[in-house]
Amino acid sequence: MKKILFSSVLVALMSSSAFAHTALMSCFDNGDGTVTCEGGFSDGSSASGVQFTVIQNGKVVIEGKFDKESTYTFKKPEGEYKAKFFAGEGHEVVVNSKDIAQ
């Protein structure tokens, strides 16, 4: 979990270091066939309403928005996929399924 969070933070810092607040997201496997991703910003701002997508083989297979708790839970697709937090240019975090641990 720490490894995933560190990786997410590192990617976010590298992709948007010029912005006042950095997008953050970490994802974890719930062990029941679902995955929960938690989003937010480095200044403590909520990710409520921020766009969330799951991409598999270049196609969006799940699309939604973070809830009021800044989380999004989805049914884990078969095979590899990417979970994407997108709050506008420079505020994007992508987590690969292989980096999501139980």
Backbone as CSV, one residue per row, in Angstrom:
resi,resn,N_x,N_y,N_z,CA_x,CA_y,CA_z,C_x,C_y,C_z
1,MET,0.821,-1.184,0.000,0.000,0.000,0.000,0.870,1.255,0.000
2,LYS,1.929,1.264,0.868,2.819,2.416,0.912,3.528,2.588,-0.421
3,LYS,3.883,1.461,-1.053,4.573,1.506,-2.334,3.673,2.135,-3.392
4,ILE,2.410,1.768,-3.386,1.458,2.314,-4.351,1.266,3.801,-4.109
5,LEU,1.076,4.179,-2.866,0.864,5.580,-2.539,2.089,6.391,-2.913
6,PHE,3.287,5.887,-2.590,4.509,6.586,-2.935,4.618,6.750,-4.445
7,SER,4.323,5.677,-5.202,4.395,5.737,-6.663,3.411,6.755,-7.210
8,SER,2.210,6.774,-6.671,1.194,7.717,-7.134,1.618,9.144,-6.864
9,VAL,2.152,9.376,-5.692,2.594,10.722,-5.329,3.755,11.140,-6.207
10,LEU,4.695,10.247,-6.419,5.857,10.557,-7.241,5.433,10.903,-8.663
11,VAL,4.566,10.112,-9.260,4.085,10.377,-10.615,3.366,11.720,-10.653
12,ALA,2.538,11.963,-9.671,1.796,13.217,-9.632,2.726,14.413,-9.496
13,LEU,3.747,14.280,-8.674,4.689,15.387,-8.493,5.472,15.662,-9.763
14,MET,5.869,14.605,-10.454,6.633,14.784,-11.683,5.788,15.395,-12.787
15,SER,4.500,15.078,-12.854,3.670,15.551,-13.955,3.082,16.929,-13.723
16,SER,3.074,17.415,-12.510,2.427,18.701,-12.281,3.149,19.545,-11.244
17,SER,4.461,19.528,-11.286,5.223,20.253,-10.278,5.049,21.759,-10.362
18,ALA,4.566,22.279,-11.489,4.419,23.720,-11.650,3.119,24.242,-11.055
19,PHE,2.242,23.361,-10.590,0.950,23.802,-10.074,0.979,23.947,-8.565
20,ALA,0.080,24.777,-8.063,0.040,25.073,-6.641,-0.356,23.845,-5.824
21,HIS,-1.230,23.030,-6.353,-1.576,21.809,-5.638,-1.468,20.640,-6.609
22,THR,-1.096,19.526,-6.057,-0.820,18.340,-6.847,-1.938,17.328,-6.680
23,ALA,-2.331,16.713,-7.787,-3.341,15.655,-7.738,-2.728,14.390,-7.154
24,LEU,-3.493,13.709,-6.321,-3.032,12.484,-5.681,-4.099,11.411,-5.830
25,MET,-3.693,10.170,-6.018,-4.650,9.065,-6.029,-3.935,7.783,-5.632
26,SER,-4.586,7.001,-4.831,-4.097,5.663,-4.515,-5.274,4.701,-4.653
27,CYS,-4.974,3.472,-5.057,-6.012,2.468,-5.281,-5.635,1.191,-4.538
28,PHE,-6.640,0.494,-4.054,-6.377,-0.779,-3.383,-7.488,-1.764,-3.710
29,ASP,-7.063,-3.031,-3.807,-7.978,-4.136,-4.095,-8.686,-4.507,-2.804
30,ASN,-10.009,-4.511,-2.822,-10.788,-4.814,-1.625,-10.863,-6.305,-1.318
31,GLY,-10.377,-7.139,-2.249,-10.389,-8.576,-2.035,-11.732,-9.226,-2.287
32,ASP,-12.700,-8.461,-2.761,-14.038,-8.993,-3.042,-14.435,-8.784,-4.510
33,GLY,-13.417,-8.606,-5.363,-13.685,-8.365,-6.778,-13.872,-6.901,-7.106
34,THR,-13.672,-6.021,-6.113,-13.782,-4.581,-6.350,-12.477,-3.887,-5.988
35,VAL,-12.312,-2.711,-6.545,-11.155,-1.859,-6.270,-11.690,-0.495,-5.847
36,THR,-11.057,0.091,-4.839,-11.418,1.441,-4.420,-10.231,2.360,-4.646
37,CYS,-10.497,3.505,-5.278,-9.472,4.518,-5.479,-9.857,5.743,-4.662
38,GLU,-8.869,6.328,-4.014,-9.064,7.543,-3.233,-8.274,8.662,-3.902
39,GLY,-8.937,9.774,-4.143,-8.289,10.904,-4.794,-8.290,12.128,-3.910
40,GLY,-7.504,13.097,-4.298,-7.446,14.358,-3.571,-6.330,15.222,-4.111
41,PHE,-6.049,16.300,-3.395,-5.002,17.225,-3.804,-4.063,17.480,-2.628
42,SER,-2.827,17.820,-2.960,-1.802,17.998,-1.931,-2.120,19.110,-0.941
43,ASP,-2.994,20.034,-1.303,-3.368,21.110,-0.372,-4.555,20.713,0.503
44,GLY,-4.982,19.452,0.403,-6.083,18.962,1.220,-7.446,19.097,0.583
45,SER,-7.508,19.645,-0.626,-8.782,19.797,-1.314,-9.391,18.448,-1.654
46,SER,-10.700,18.391,-1.626,-11.440,17.182,-1.953,-11.398,16.899,-3.460
47,ALA,-11.541,15.646,-3.802,-11.644,15.246,-5.207,-13.108,14.972,-5.576
48,SER,-14.017,15.341,-4.721,-15.440,15.128,-4.998,-15.810,15.745,-6.346
49,GLY,-16.400,14.938,-7.207,-16.821,15.402,-8.526,-15.762,15.313,-9.603
50,VAL,-14.549,14.939,-9.237,-13.463,14.810,-10.220,-13.705,13.570,-11.077
51,GLN,-13.383,13.694,-12.359,-13.579,12.602,-13.314,-12.688,11.405,-12.980
52,PHE,-13.271,10.210,-13.061,-12.548,8.965,-12.838,-12.889,8.011,-13.969
53,THR,-11.876,7.367,-14.537,-12.117,6.380,-15.588,-11.224,5.165,-15.372
54,VAL,-11.697,4.055,-15.903,-10.893,2.832,-15.978,-10.724,2.546,-17.465
55,ILE,-9.478,2.393,-17.870,-9.141,2.193,-19.278,-8.521,0.814,-19.453
56,GLN,-9.037,0.084,-20.437,-8.509,-1.250,-20.724,-8.375,-1.387,-22.233
57,ASN,-7.215,-1.770,-22.700,-6.936,-1.907,-24.135,-7.275,-0.633,-24.895
58,GLY,-6.991,0.515,-24.294,-7.209,1.808,-24.942,-8.644,2.305,-24.928
59,LYS,-9.547,1.554,-24.319,-10.962,1.939,-24.280,-11.400,2.214,-22.854
60,VAL,-12.263,3.213,-22.688,-12.836,3.505,-21.377,-13.903,2.455,-21.095
61,VAL,-13.706,1.682,-20.027,-14.650,0.614,-19.675,-15.498,0.989,-18.464
62,ILE,-15.021,1.926,-17.677,-15.780,2.416,-16.519,-15.538,3.917,-16.446
63,GLU,-16.603,4.664,-16.210,-16.473,6.118,-16.136,-17.389,6.649,-15.047
64,GLY,-16.890,7.584,-14.274,-17.704,8.174,-13.225,-16.990,9.351,-12.596
65,LYS,-17.449,9.712,-11.401,-16.844,10.819,-10.667,-16.629,10.391,-9.222
66,PHE,-15.608,10.956,-8.603,-15.353,10.672,-7.191,-16.527,11.172,-6.365
67,ASP,-16.882,10.392,-5.347,-18.019,10.751,-4.498,-17.615,11.805,-3.465
68,LYS,-18.526,12.134,-2.559,-18.251,13.184,-1.573,-17.142,12.808,-0.605
69,GLU,-16.812,11.514,-0.547,-15.695,11.051,0.287,-14.396,10.991,-0.515
70,SER,-14.430,11.481,-1.761,-13.275,11.447,-2.668,-12.830,10.032,-2.981
71,THR,-13.784,9.110,-3.062,-13.469,7.736,-3.412,-14.323,7.288,-4.602
72,TYR,-13.841,6.253,-5.271,-14.600,5.621,-6.350,-14.319,4.120,-6.272
73,THR,-15.365,3.333,-6.170,-15.231,1.881,-6.101,-15.834,1.273,-7.354
74,PHE,-15.113,0.333,-7.940,-15.589,-0.292,-9.183,-15.280,-1.783,-9.173
75,LYS,-16.034,-2.522,-10.000,-15.799,-3.949,-10.179,-14.514,-4.112,-10.978
76,LYS,-13.601,-4.925,-10.459,-12.293,-5.106,-11.086,-12.439,-5.819,-12.420
77,PRO,-11.973,-5.185,-13.516,-12.029,-5.859,-14.822,-11.055,-7.036,-14.882
78,GLU,-11.326,-7.993,-15.743,-10.382,-9.086,-15.999,-9.200,-8.525,-16.775
79,GLY,-7.996,-8.965,-16.484,-6.818,-8.521,-17.215,-6.290,-7.184,-16.710
80,GLU,-5.361,-6.634,-17.477,-4.714,-5.389,-17.071,-5.554,-4.187,-17.464
81,TYR,-5.466,-3.157,-16.660,-6.213,-1.919,-16.890,-5.495,-0.768,-16.190
82,LYS,-5.981,0.429,-16.433,-5.434,1.613,-15.767,-6.580,2.385,-15.145
83,ALA,-6.380,2.848,-13.921,-7.341,3.726,-13.253,-6.817,5.150,-13.398
84,LYS,-7.687,6.064,-13.824,-7.238,7.420,-14.133,-8.056,8.476,-13.394
85,PHE,-7.352,9.349,-12.707,-7.907,10.533,-12.038,-7.635,11.686,-12.973
86,PHE,-8.675,12.450,-13.348,-8.449,13.573,-14.267,-9.232,14.792,-13.800
87,ALA,-8.474,15.789,-13.337,-9.094,17.035,-12.857,-8.669,18.219,-13.719
88,GLY,-8.286,17.950,-14.970,-7.856,19.006,-15.878,-6.381,18.846,-16.201
89,GLU,-5.941,19.615,-17.168,-4.558,19.514,-17.623,-3.585,19.732,-16.456
90,GLY,-2.631,18.824,-16.331,-1.647,18.908,-15.264,-2.128,18.328,-13.941
91,HIS,-3.363,17.892,-13.902,-3.925,17.322,-12.679,-4.458,15.928,-12.996
92,GLU,-3.539,15.059,-13.392,-3.899,13.715,-13.823,-2.999,12.704,-13.122
93,VAL,-3.608,11.627,-12.647,-2.838,10.537,-12.042,-3.355,9.235,-12.644
94,VAL,-2.447,8.380,-13.071,-2.809,7.079,-13.621,-2.144,5.996,-12.778
95,VAL,-2.933,5.012,-12.352,-2.405,3.880,-11.589,-2.653,2.616,-12.409
96,ASN,-1.590,1.877,-12.699,-1.705,0.618,-13.431,-2.205,-0.487,-12.515
97,SER,-3.006,-1.384,-13.068,-3.580,-2.464,-12.256,-2.512,-3.320,-11.593
98,LYS,-1.387,-3.494,-12.251,-0.319,-4.315,-11.671,0.266,-3.686,-10.402
99,ASP,0.029,-2.384,-10.205,0.535,-1.690,-9.025,-0.494,-1.623,-7.896
100,ILE,-1.661,-2.226,-8.103,-2.714,-2.212,-7.091,-2.627,-3.505,-6.287
101,ALA,-2.379,-3.370,-5.005,-2.232,-4.529,-4.129,-3.438,-4.677,-3.213
102,GLN,-3.596,-5.895,-2.679,-4.672,-6.144,-1.712,-4.262,-5.655,-0.355
